[in-house]
Amino acid sequence: MKTLESDLADAHPDVQWAMNFCAGWIGVHDTNYRARCVKLGKKTGLYKDDPVAKNCTPSYLPEFIRIEAAKRE
């Protein structure tokens, strides 16, 4: 998590996407890190304003984690 938090904002866009993807699934599957992953998404704001097709899950961490975690509860 420390690497994600320190490097995500400044990483190459391809690496950002992969790091964001990992942080999202960590937040979904590990409730101990969920709040930290949501906070990371809010801090970086990555993908916040990206358009999302109907019935698709956004890549913005707070929304991604909320939606995907709800599917598994």
PDB file of N, CA, C and O in Angstrom:
ATOM      1  N   MET A   1       0.816  -1.194   0.000  1.00  0.00           N
ATOM      2  CA  MET A   1       0.000   0.000   0.000  1.00  0.00           C
ATOM      3  C   MET A   1       0.859   1.257   0.000  1.00  0.00           C
ATOM      4  O   MET A   1       0.510   2.254  -0.632  1.00  0.00           O
ATOM      5  N   LYS A   2       1.963   1.207   0.699  1.00  0.00           N
ATOM      6  CA  LYS A   2       2.805   2.412   0.769  1.00  0.00           C
ATOM      7  C   LYS A   2       3.303   2.825  -0.609  1.00  0.00           C
ATOM      8  O   LYS A   2       3.354   4.014  -0.921  1.00  0.00           O
ATOM      9  N   THR A   3       3.667   1.855  -1.428  1.00  0.00           N
ATOM     10  CA  THR A   3       4.138   2.167  -2.781  1.00  0.00           C
ATOM     11  C   THR A   3       3.009   2.746  -3.618  1.00  0.00           C
ATOM     12  O   THR A   3       3.214   3.706  -4.362  1.00  0.00           O
ATOM     13  N   LEU A   4       1.828   2.173  -3.504  1.00  0.00           N
ATOM     14  CA  LEU A   4       0.685   2.717  -4.235  1.00  0.00           C
ATOM     15  C   LEU A   4       0.440   4.166  -3.819  1.00  0.00           C
ATOM     16  O   LEU A   4       0.247   5.039  -4.665  1.00  0.00           O
ATOM     17  N   GLU A   5       0.450   4.408  -2.530  1.00  0.00           N
ATOM     18  CA  GLU A   5       0.176   5.753  -2.031  1.00  0.00           C
ATOM     19  C   GLU A   5       1.249   6.755  -2.436  1.00  0.00           C
ATOM     20  O   GLU A   5       0.936   7.910  -2.724  1.00  0.00           O
ATOM     21  N   SER A   6       2.497   6.333  -2.463  1.00  0.00           N
ATOM     22  CA  SER A   6       3.565   7.278  -2.768  1.00  0.00           C
ATOM     23  C   SER A   6       3.796   7.473  -4.267  1.00  0.00           C
ATOM     24  O   SER A   6       4.245   8.541  -4.683  1.00  0.00           O
ATOM     25  N   ASP A   7       3.499   6.463  -5.082  1.00  0.00           N
ATOM     26  CA  ASP A   7       3.875   6.518  -6.499  1.00  0.00           C
ATOM     27  C   ASP A   7       2.719   6.681  -7.485  1.00  0.00           C
ATOM     28  O   ASP A   7       2.947   7.050  -8.637  1.00  0.00           O
ATOM     29  N   LEU A   8       1.509   6.419  -7.065  1.00  0.00           N
ATOM     30  CA  LEU A   8       0.375   6.391  -8.000  1.00  0.00           C
ATOM     31  C   LEU A   8       0.203   7.698  -8.758  1.00  0.00           C
ATOM     32  O   LEU A   8       0.050   7.681  -9.979  1.00  0.00           O
ATOM     33  N   ALA A   9       0.224   8.810  -8.075  1.00  0.00           N
ATOM     34  CA  ALA A   9      -0.068  10.095  -8.721  1.00  0.00           C
ATOM     35  C   ALA A   9       0.940  10.472  -9.797  1.00  0.00           C
ATOM     36  O   ALA A   9       0.583  11.138 -10.769  1.00  0.00           O
ATOM     37  N   ASP A  10       2.192  10.058  -9.638  1.00  0.00           N
ATOM     38  CA  ASP A  10       3.240  10.491 -10.563  1.00  0.00           C
ATOM     39  C   ASP A  10       3.690   9.415 -11.546  1.00  0.00           C
ATOM     40  O   ASP A  10       4.621   9.639 -12.320  1.00  0.00           O
ATOM     41  N   ALA A  11       3.063   8.286 -11.527  1.00  0.00           N
ATOM     42  CA  ALA A  11       3.464   7.178 -12.403  1.00  0.00           C
ATOM     43  C   ALA A  11       3.044   7.433 -13.850  1.00  0.00           C
ATOM     44  O   ALA A  11       2.164   8.252 -14.116  1.00  0.00           O
ATOM     45  N   HIS A  12       3.678   6.727 -14.771  1.00  0.00           N
ATOM     46  CA  HIS A  12       3.304   6.760 -16.190  1.00  0.00           C
ATOM     47  C   HIS A  12       1.840   6.321 -16.287  1.00  0.00           C
ATOM     48  O   HIS A  12       1.416   5.462 -15.514  1.00  0.00           O
ATOM     49  N   PRO A  13       1.060   6.881 -17.207  1.00  0.00           N
ATOM     50  CA  PRO A  13      -0.362   6.540 -17.289  1.00  0.00           C
ATOM     51  C   PRO A  13      -0.674   5.040 -17.352  1.00  0.00           C
ATOM     52  O   PRO A  13      -1.650   4.587 -16.754  1.00  0.00           O
ATOM     53  N   ASP A  14       0.138   4.277 -18.064  1.00  0.00           N
ATOM     54  CA  ASP A  14      -0.103   2.828 -18.107  1.00  0.00           C
ATOM     55  C   ASP A  14       0.115   2.190 -16.741  1.00  0.00           C
ATOM     56  O   ASP A  14      -0.619   1.287 -16.339  1.00  0.00           O
ATOM     57  N   VAL A  15       1.121   2.666 -16.042  1.00  0.00           N
ATOM     58  CA  VAL A  15       1.416   2.151 -14.704  1.00  0.00           C
ATOM     59  C   VAL A  15       0.345   2.625 -13.728  1.00  0.00           C
ATOM     60  O   VAL A  15      -0.066   1.875 -12.843  1.00  0.00           O
ATOM     61  N   GLN A  16      -0.104   3.863 -13.885  1.00  0.00           N
ATOM     62  CA  GLN A  16      -1.194   4.378 -13.036  1.00  0.00           C
ATOM     63  C   GLN A  16      -2.419   3.497 -13.141  1.00  0.00           C
ATOM     64  O   GLN A  16      -3.042   3.162 -12.134  1.00  0.00           O
ATOM     65  N   TRP A  17      -2.764   3.122 -14.362  1.00  0.00           N
ATOM     66  CA  TRP A  17      -3.946   2.293 -14.543  1.00  0.00           C
ATOM     67  C   TRP A  17      -3.787   0.974 -13.788  1.00  0.00           C
ATOM     68  O   TRP A  17      -4.704   0.542 -13.090  1.00  0.00           O
ATOM     69  N   ALA A  18      -2.626   0.337 -13.928  1.00  0.00           N
ATOM     70  CA  ALA A  18      -2.384  -0.944 -13.258  1.00  0.00           C
ATOM     71  C   ALA A  18      -2.390  -0.787 -11.741  1.00  0.00           C
ATOM     72  O   ALA A  18      -2.946  -1.623 -11.029  1.00  0.00           O
ATOM     73  N   MET A  19      -1.776   0.274 -11.250  1.00  0.00           N
ATOM     74  CA  MET A  19      -1.747   0.511  -9.802  1.00  0.00           C
ATOM     75  C   MET A  19      -3.150   0.798  -9.282  1.00  0.00           C
ATOM     76  O   MET A  19      -3.529   0.319  -8.214  1.00  0.00           O
ATOM     77  N   ASN A  20      -3.914   1.574 -10.031  1.00  0.00           N
ATOM     78  CA  ASN A  20      -5.293   1.881  -9.641  1.00  0.00           C
ATOM     79  C   ASN A  20      -6.124   0.601  -9.608  1.00  0.00           C
ATOM     80  O   ASN A  20      -6.911   0.391  -8.686  1.00  0.00           O
ATOM     81  N   PHE A  21      -5.948  -0.245 -10.606  1.00  0.00           N
ATOM     82  CA  PHE A  21      -6.643  -1.532 -10.680  1.00  0.00           C
ATOM     83  C   PHE A  21      -6.332  -2.368  -9.434  1.00  0.00           C
ATOM     84  O   PHE A  21      -7.233  -2.931  -8.813  1.00  0.00           O
ATOM     85  N   CYS A  22      -5.057  -2.440  -9.080  1.00  0.00           N
ATOM     86  CA  CYS A  22      -4.652  -3.217  -7.893  1.00  0.00           C
ATOM     87  C   CYS A  22      -5.239  -2.619  -6.618  1.00  0.00           C
ATOM     88  O   CYS A  22      -5.756  -3.348  -5.771  1.00  0.00           O
ATOM     89  N   ALA A  23      -5.162  -1.310  -6.481  1.00  0.00           N
ATOM     90  CA  ALA A  23      -5.716  -0.657  -5.290  1.00  0.00           C
ATOM     91  C   ALA A  23      -7.220  -0.889  -5.193  1.00  0.00           C
ATOM     92  O   ALA A  23      -7.755  -1.066  -4.099  1.00  0.00           O
ATOM     93  N   GLY A  24      -7.890  -0.889  -6.321  1.00  0.00           N
ATOM     94  CA  GLY A  24      -9.330  -1.140  -6.328  1.00  0.00           C
ATOM     95  C   GLY A  24      -9.666  -2.517  -5.795  1.00  0.00           C
ATOM     96  O   GLY A  24     -10.551  -2.661  -4.952  1.00  0.00           O
ATOM     97  N   TRP A  25      -8.974  -3.522  -6.276  1.00  0.00           N
ATOM     98  CA  TRP A  25      -9.273  -4.883  -5.829  1.00  0.00           C
ATOM     99  C   TRP A  25      -8.805  -5.136  -4.403  1.00  0.00           C
ATOM    100  O   TRP A  25      -9.406  -5.934  -3.685  1.00  0.00           O
ATOM    101  N   ILE A  26      -7.740  -4.465  -3.990  1.00  0.00           N
ATOM    102  CA  ILE A  26      -7.351  -4.557  -2.578  1.00  0.00           C
ATOM    103  C   ILE A  26      -8.476  -4.000  -1.719  1.00  0.00           C
ATOM    104  O   ILE A  26      -8.862  -4.610  -0.721  1.00  0.00           O
ATOM    105  N   GLY A  27      -8.997  -2.851  -2.102  1.00  0.00           N
ATOM    106  CA  GLY A  27     -10.087  -2.232  -1.359  1.00  0.00           C
ATOM    107  C   GLY A  27     -11.356  -3.064  -1.335  1.00  0.00           C
ATOM    108  O   GLY A  27     -12.095  -3.047  -0.351  1.00  0.00           O
ATOM    109  N   VAL A  28     -11.606  -3.778  -2.393  1.00  0.00           N
ATOM    110  CA  VAL A  28     -12.802  -4.634  -2.458  1.00  0.00           C
ATOM    111  C   VAL A  28     -12.645  -5.846  -1.548  1.00  0.00           C
ATOM    112  O   VAL A  28     -13.556  -6.177  -0.789  1.00  0.00           O
ATOM    113  N   HIS A  29     -11.508  -6.500  -1.622  1.00  0.00           N
ATOM    114  CA  HIS A  29     -11.341  -7.789  -0.954  1.00  0.00           C
ATOM    115  C   HIS A  29     -10.754  -7.728   0.449  1.00  0.00           C
ATOM    116  O   HIS A  29     -10.893  -8.688   1.206  1.00  0.00           O
ATOM    117  N   ASP A  30     -10.104  -6.636   0.816  1.00  0.00           N
ATOM    118  CA  ASP A  30      -9.499  -6.546   2.145  1.00  0.00           C
ATOM    119  C   ASP A  30     -10.092  -5.356   2.890  1.00  0.00           C
ATOM    120  O   ASP A  30      -9.704  -4.208   2.673  1.00  0.00           O
ATOM    121  N   THR A  31     -11.033  -5.654   3.764  1.00  0.00           N
ATOM    122  CA  THR A  31     -11.732  -4.577   4.476  1.00  0.00           C
ATOM    123  C   THR A  31     -10.792  -3.769   5.364  1.00  0.00           C
ATOM    124  O   THR A  31     -11.097  -2.626   5.701  1.00  0.00           O
ATOM    125  N   ASN A  32      -9.659  -4.343   5.744  1.00  0.00           N
ATOM    126  CA  ASN A  32      -8.691  -3.595   6.552  1.00  0.00           C
ATOM    127  C   ASN A  32      -8.077  -2.436   5.775  1.00  0.00           C
ATOM    128  O   ASN A  32      -7.654  -1.445   6.369  1.00  0.00           O
ATOM    129  N   TYR A  33      -8.026  -2.555   4.457  1.00  0.00           N
ATOM    130  CA  TYR A  33      -7.437  -1.521   3.612  1.00  0.00           C
ATOM    131  C   TYR A  33      -8.473  -0.719   2.836  1.00  0.00           C
ATOM    132  O   TYR A  33      -8.111   0.203   2.105  1.00  0.00           O
ATOM    133  N   ARG A  34      -9.727  -1.042   2.977  1.00  0.00           N
ATOM    134  CA  ARG A  34     -10.767  -0.412   2.155  1.00  0.00           C
ATOM    135  C   ARG A  34     -10.773   1.113   2.290  1.00  0.00           C
ATOM    136  O   ARG A  34     -10.734   1.824   1.286  1.00  0.00           O
ATOM    137  N   ALA A  35     -10.820   1.609   3.504  1.00  0.00           N
ATOM    138  CA  ALA A  35     -10.874   3.064   3.708  1.00  0.00           C
ATOM    139  C   ALA A  35      -9.622   3.738   3.162  1.00  0.00           C
ATOM    140  O   ALA A  35      -9.693   4.836   2.608  1.00  0.00           O
ATOM    141  N   ARG A  36      -8.496   3.092   3.314  1.00  0.00           N
ATOM    142  CA  ARG A  36      -7.237   3.641   2.816  1.00  0.00           C
ATOM    143  C   ARG A  36      -7.238   3.720   1.294  1.00  0.00           C
ATOM    144  O   ARG A  36      -6.738   4.693   0.729  1.00  0.00           O
ATOM    145  N   CYS A  37      -7.781   2.730   0.634  1.00  0.00           N
ATOM    146  CA  CYS A  37      -7.861   2.733  -0.834  1.00  0.00           C
ATOM    147  C   CYS A  37      -8.843   3.789  -1.332  1.00  0.00           C
ATOM    148  O   CYS A  37      -8.583   4.456  -2.333  1.00  0.00           O
ATOM    149  N   VAL A  38      -9.953   3.940  -0.647  1.00  0.00           N
ATOM    150  CA  VAL A  38     -10.921   4.980  -1.013  1.00  0.00           C
ATOM    151  C   VAL A  38     -10.280   6.358  -0.847  1.00  0.00           C
ATOM    152  O   VAL A  38     -10.437   7.229  -1.703  1.00  0.00           O
ATOM    153  N   LYS A  39      -9.564   6.549   0.250  1.00  0.00           N
ATOM    154  CA  LYS A  39      -8.876   7.821   0.502  1.00  0.00           C
ATOM    155  C   LYS A  39      -7.853   8.111  -0.594  1.00  0.00           C
ATOM    156  O   LYS A  39      -7.721   9.249  -1.043  1.00  0.00           O
ATOM    157  N   LEU A  40      -7.134   7.081  -1.019  1.00  0.00           N
ATOM    158  CA  LEU A  40      -6.152   7.229  -2.097  1.00  0.00           C
ATOM    159  C   LEU A  40      -6.841   7.694  -3.379  1.00  0.00           C
ATOM    160  O   LEU A  40      -6.338   8.579  -4.071  1.00  0.00           O
ATOM    161  N   GLY A  41      -7.978   7.103  -3.689  1.00  0.00           N
ATOM    162  CA  GLY A  41      -8.720   7.509  -4.880  1.00  0.00           C
ATOM    163  C   GLY A  41      -9.194   8.942  -4.812  1.00  0.00           C
ATOM    164  O   GLY A  41      -9.125   9.673  -5.799  1.00  0.00           O
ATOM    165  N   LYS A  42      -9.673   9.342  -3.656  1.00  0.00           N
ATOM    166  CA  LYS A  42     -10.122  10.735  -3.491  1.00  0.00           C
ATOM    167  C   LYS A  42      -8.951  11.700  -3.602  1.00  0.00           C
ATOM    168  O   LYS A  42      -9.073  12.779  -4.183  1.00  0.00           O
ATOM    169  N   LYS A  43      -7.813  11.300  -3.038  1.00  0.00           N
ATOM    170  CA  LYS A  43      -6.624  12.164  -3.062  1.00  0.00           C
ATOM    171  C   LYS A  43      -6.108  12.366  -4.482  1.00  0.00           C
ATOM    172  O   LYS A  43      -5.810  13.492  -4.881  1.00  0.00           O
ATOM    173  N   THR A  44      -6.001  11.286  -5.243  1.00  0.00           N
ATOM    174  CA  THR A  44      -5.451  11.402  -6.594  1.00  0.00           C
ATOM    175  C   THR A  44      -6.489  11.888  -7.604  1.00  0.00           C
ATOM    176  O   THR A  44      -6.150  12.586  -8.560  1.00  0.00           O
ATOM    177  N   GLY A  45      -7.747  11.520  -7.391  1.00  0.00           N
ATOM    178  CA  GLY A  45      -8.802  11.920  -8.313  1.00  0.00           C
ATOM    179  C   GLY A  45      -8.723  11.242  -9.673  1.00  0.00           C
ATOM    180  O   GLY A  45      -9.414  11.643 -10.609  1.00  0.00           O
ATOM    181  N   LEU A  46      -7.879  10.212  -9.788  1.00  0.00           N
ATOM    182  CA  LEU A  46      -7.738   9.526 -11.072  1.00  0.00           C
ATOM    183  C   LEU A  46      -9.070   8.948 -11.536  1.00  0.00           C
ATOM    184  O   LEU A  46      -9.780   8.296 -10.770  1.00  0.00           O
ATOM    185  N   TYR A  47      -9.389   9.190 -12.771  1.00  0.00           N
ATOM    186  CA  TYR A  47     -10.567   8.640 -13.451  1.00  0.00           C
ATOM    187  C   TYR A  47     -11.892   9.169 -12.898  1.00  0.00           C
ATOM    188  O   TYR A  47     -12.955   8.645 -13.232  1.00  0.00           O
ATOM    189  N   LYS A  48     -11.837  10.186 -12.069  1.00  0.00           N
ATOM    190  CA  LYS A  48     -13.063  10.721 -11.455  1.00  0.00           C
ATOM    191  C   LYS A  48     -14.055  11.233 -12.496  1.00  0.00           C
ATOM    192  O   LYS A  48     -15.258  11.000 -12.388  1.00  0.00           O
ATOM    193  N   ASP A  49     -13.548  11.918 -13.484  1.00  0.00           N
ATOM    194  CA  ASP A  49     -14.426  12.534 -14.480  1.00  0.00           C
ATOM    195  C   ASP A  49     -14.529  11.746 -15.780  1.00  0.00           C
ATOM    196  O   ASP A  49     -15.082  12.240 -16.763  1.00  0.00           O
ATOM    197  N   ASP A  50     -14.004  10.531 -15.792  1.00  0.00           N
ATOM    198  CA  ASP A  50     -14.104   9.707 -16.992  1.00  0.00           C
ATOM    199  C   ASP A  50     -15.544   9.259 -17.222  1.00  0.00           C
ATOM    200  O   ASP A  50     -16.220   8.837 -16.284  1.00  0.00           O
ATOM    201  N   PRO A  51     -16.013   9.348 -18.460  1.00  0.00           N
ATOM    202  CA  PRO A  51     -17.362   8.848 -18.741  1.00  0.00           C
ATOM    203  C   PRO A  51     -17.397   7.323 -18.592  1.00  0.00           C
ATOM    204  O   PRO A  51     -16.428   6.626 -18.893  1.00  0.00           O
ATOM    205  N   VAL A  52     -18.528   6.839 -18.124  1.00  0.00           N
ATOM    206  CA  VAL A  52     -18.691   5.398 -17.910  1.00  0.00           C
ATOM    207  C   VAL A  52     -19.970   4.960 -18.613  1.00  0.00           C
ATOM    208  O   VAL A  52     -21.029   5.560 -18.427  1.00  0.00           O
ATOM    209  N   ALA A  53     -19.861   3.921 -19.411  1.00  0.00           N
ATOM    210  CA  ALA A  53     -21.024   3.395 -20.125  1.00  0.00           C
ATOM    211  C   ALA A  53     -22.041   2.833 -19.123  1.00  0.00           C
ATOM    212  O   ALA A  53     -21.687   2.399 -18.027  1.00  0.00           O
ATOM    213  N   LYS A  54     -23.276   2.856 -19.522  1.00  0.00           N
ATOM    214  CA  LYS A  54     -24.344   2.335 -18.685  1.00  0.00           C
ATOM    215  C   LYS A  54     -24.041   0.877 -18.294  1.00  0.00           C
ATOM    216  O   LYS A  54     -23.601   0.075 -19.118  1.00  0.00           O
ATOM    217  N   ASN A  55     -24.286   0.567 -17.036  1.00  0.00           N
ATOM    218  CA  ASN A  55     -24.075  -0.772 -16.464  1.00  0.00           C
ATOM    219  C   ASN A  55     -22.603  -1.180 -16.376  1.00  0.00           C
ATOM    220  O   ASN A  55     -22.301  -2.360 -16.199  1.00  0.00           O
ATOM    221  N   CYS A  56     -21.697  -0.227 -16.496  1.00  0.00           N
ATOM    222  CA  CYS A  56     -20.273  -0.517 -16.327  1.00  0.00           C
ATOM    223  C   CYS A  56     -19.789   0.094 -15.015  1.00  0.00           C
ATOM    224  O   CYS A  56     -20.349   1.079 -14.532  1.00  0.00           O
ATOM    225  N   THR A  57     -18.764  -0.489 -14.456  1.00  0.00           N
ATOM    226  CA  THR A  57     -18.208  -0.001 -13.194  1.00  0.00           C
ATOM    227  C   THR A  57     -17.125   1.029 -13.488  1.00  0.00           C
ATOM    228  O   THR A  57     -16.234   0.767 -14.296  1.00  0.00           O
ATOM    229  N   PRO A  58     -17.183   2.193 -12.850  1.00  0.00           N
ATOM    230  CA  PRO A  58     -16.163   3.213 -13.087  1.00  0.00           C
ATOM    231  C   PRO A  58     -14.816   2.805 -12.516  1.00  0.00           C
ATOM    232  O   PRO A  58     -14.746   1.955 -11.628  1.00  0.00           O
ATOM    233  N   SER A  59     -13.757   3.399 -13.016  1.00  0.00           N
ATOM    234  CA  SER A  59     -12.409   3.124 -12.523  1.00  0.00           C
ATOM    235  C   SER A  59     -12.025   4.020 -11.347  1.00  0.00           C
ATOM    236  O   SER A  59     -11.003   3.785 -10.703  1.00  0.00           O
ATOM    237  N   TYR A  60     -12.827   5.040 -11.062  1.00  0.00           N
ATOM    238  CA  TYR A  60     -12.573   5.932  -9.926  1.00  0.00           C
ATOM    239  C   TYR A  60     -12.692   5.109  -8.642  1.00  0.00           C
ATOM    240  O   TYR A  60     -13.755   4.559  -8.353  1.00  0.00           O
ATOM    241  N   LEU A  61     -11.603   5.025  -7.875  1.00  0.00           N
ATOM    242  CA  LEU A  61     -11.516   4.093  -6.755  1.00  0.00           C
ATOM    243  C   LEU A  61     -12.694   4.130  -5.776  1.00  0.00           C
ATOM    244  O   LEU A  61     -13.233   3.069  -5.460  1.00  0.00           O
ATOM    245  N   PRO A  62     -13.120   5.292  -5.282  1.00  0.00           N
ATOM    246  CA  PRO A  62     -14.225   5.248  -4.318  1.00  0.00           C
ATOM    247  C   PRO A  62     -15.493   4.586  -4.878  1.00  0.00           C
ATOM    248  O   PRO A  62     -16.160   3.825  -4.178  1.00  0.00           O
ATOM    249  N   GLU A  63     -15.810   4.874  -6.116  1.00  0.00           N
ATOM    250  CA  GLU A  63     -16.998   4.277  -6.726  1.00  0.00           C
ATOM    251  C   GLU A  63     -16.776   2.809  -7.060  1.00  0.00           C
ATOM    252  O   GLU A  63     -17.650   1.975  -6.824  1.00  0.00           O
ATOM    253  N   PHE A  64     -15.619   2.497  -7.606  1.00  0.00           N
ATOM    254  CA  PHE A  64     -15.298   1.118  -7.950  1.00  0.00           C
ATOM    255  C   PHE A  64     -15.399   0.229  -6.713  1.00  0.00           C
ATOM    256  O   PHE A  64     -16.032  -0.827  -6.746  1.00  0.00           O
ATOM    257  N   ILE A  65     -14.775   0.660  -5.634  1.00  0.00           N
ATOM    258  CA  ILE A  65     -14.764  -0.133  -4.407  1.00  0.00           C
ATOM    259  C   ILE A  65     -16.173  -0.268  -3.841  1.00  0.00           C
ATOM    260  O   ILE A  65     -16.573  -1.353  -3.421  1.00  0.00           O
ATOM    261  N   ARG A  66     -16.915   0.815  -3.829  1.00  0.00           N
ATOM    262  CA  ARG A  66     -18.290   0.773  -3.294  1.00  0.00           C
ATOM    263  C   ARG A  66     -19.143  -0.221  -4.072  1.00  0.00           C
ATOM    264  O   ARG A  66     -19.839  -1.044  -3.478  1.00  0.00           O
ATOM    265  N   ILE A  67     -19.093  -0.146  -5.387  1.00  0.00           N
ATOM    266  CA  ILE A  67     -19.930  -0.996  -6.235  1.00  0.00           C
ATOM    267  C   ILE A  67     -19.501  -2.459  -6.158  1.00  0.00           C
ATOM    268  O   ILE A  67     -20.332  -3.344  -5.953  1.00  0.00           O
ATOM    269  N   GLU A  68     -18.216  -2.708  -6.319  1.00  0.00           N
ATOM    270  CA  GLU A  68     -17.728  -4.094  -6.342  1.00  0.00           C
ATOM    271  C   GLU A  68     -17.823  -4.757  -4.968  1.00  0.00           C
ATOM    272  O   GLU A  68     -18.109  -5.951  -4.880  1.00  0.00           O
ATOM    273  N   ALA A  69     -17.591  -4.006  -3.905  1.00  0.00           N
ATOM    274  CA  ALA A  69     -17.716  -4.583  -2.556  1.00  0.00           C
ATOM    275  C   ALA A  69     -19.175  -4.937  -2.264  1.00  0.00           C
ATOM    276  O   ALA A  69     -19.458  -5.957  -1.636  1.00  0.00           O
ATOM    277  N   ALA A  70     -20.087  -4.098  -2.718  1.00  0.00           N
ATOM    278  CA  ALA A  70     -21.516  -4.374  -2.499  1.00  0.00           C
ATOM    279  C   ALA A  70     -21.964  -5.647  -3.212  1.00  0.00           C
ATOM    280  O   ALA A  70     -22.851  -6.351  -2.730  1.00  0.00           O
ATOM    281  N   LYS A  71     -21.361  -5.938  -4.344  1.00  0.00           N
ATOM    282  CA  LYS A  71     -21.697  -7.166  -5.072  1.00  0.00           C
ATOM    283  C   LYS A  71     -21.288  -8.426  -4.301  1.00  0.00           C
ATOM    284  O   LYS A  71     -21.836  -9.508  -4.514  1.00  0.00           O
ATOM    285  N   ARG A  72     -20.321  -8.261  -3.408  1.00  0.00           N
ATOM    286  CA  ARG A  72     -19.767  -9.414  -2.708  1.00  0.00           C
ATOM    287  C   ARG A  72     -20.242  -9.540  -1.257  1.00  0.00           C
ATOM    288  O   ARG A  72     -19.862 -10.474  -0.550  1.00  0.00           O
ATOM    289  N   GLU A  73     -21.064  -8.603  -0.829  1.00  0.00           N
ATOM    290  CA  GLU A  73     -21.554  -8.659   0.562  1.00  0.00           C
ATOM    291  C   GLU A  73     -22.890  -9.326   0.666  1.00  0.00           C
ATOM    292  O   GLU A  73     -23.434  -9.450   1.764  1.00  0.00           O
TER     293      GLU A  73
END
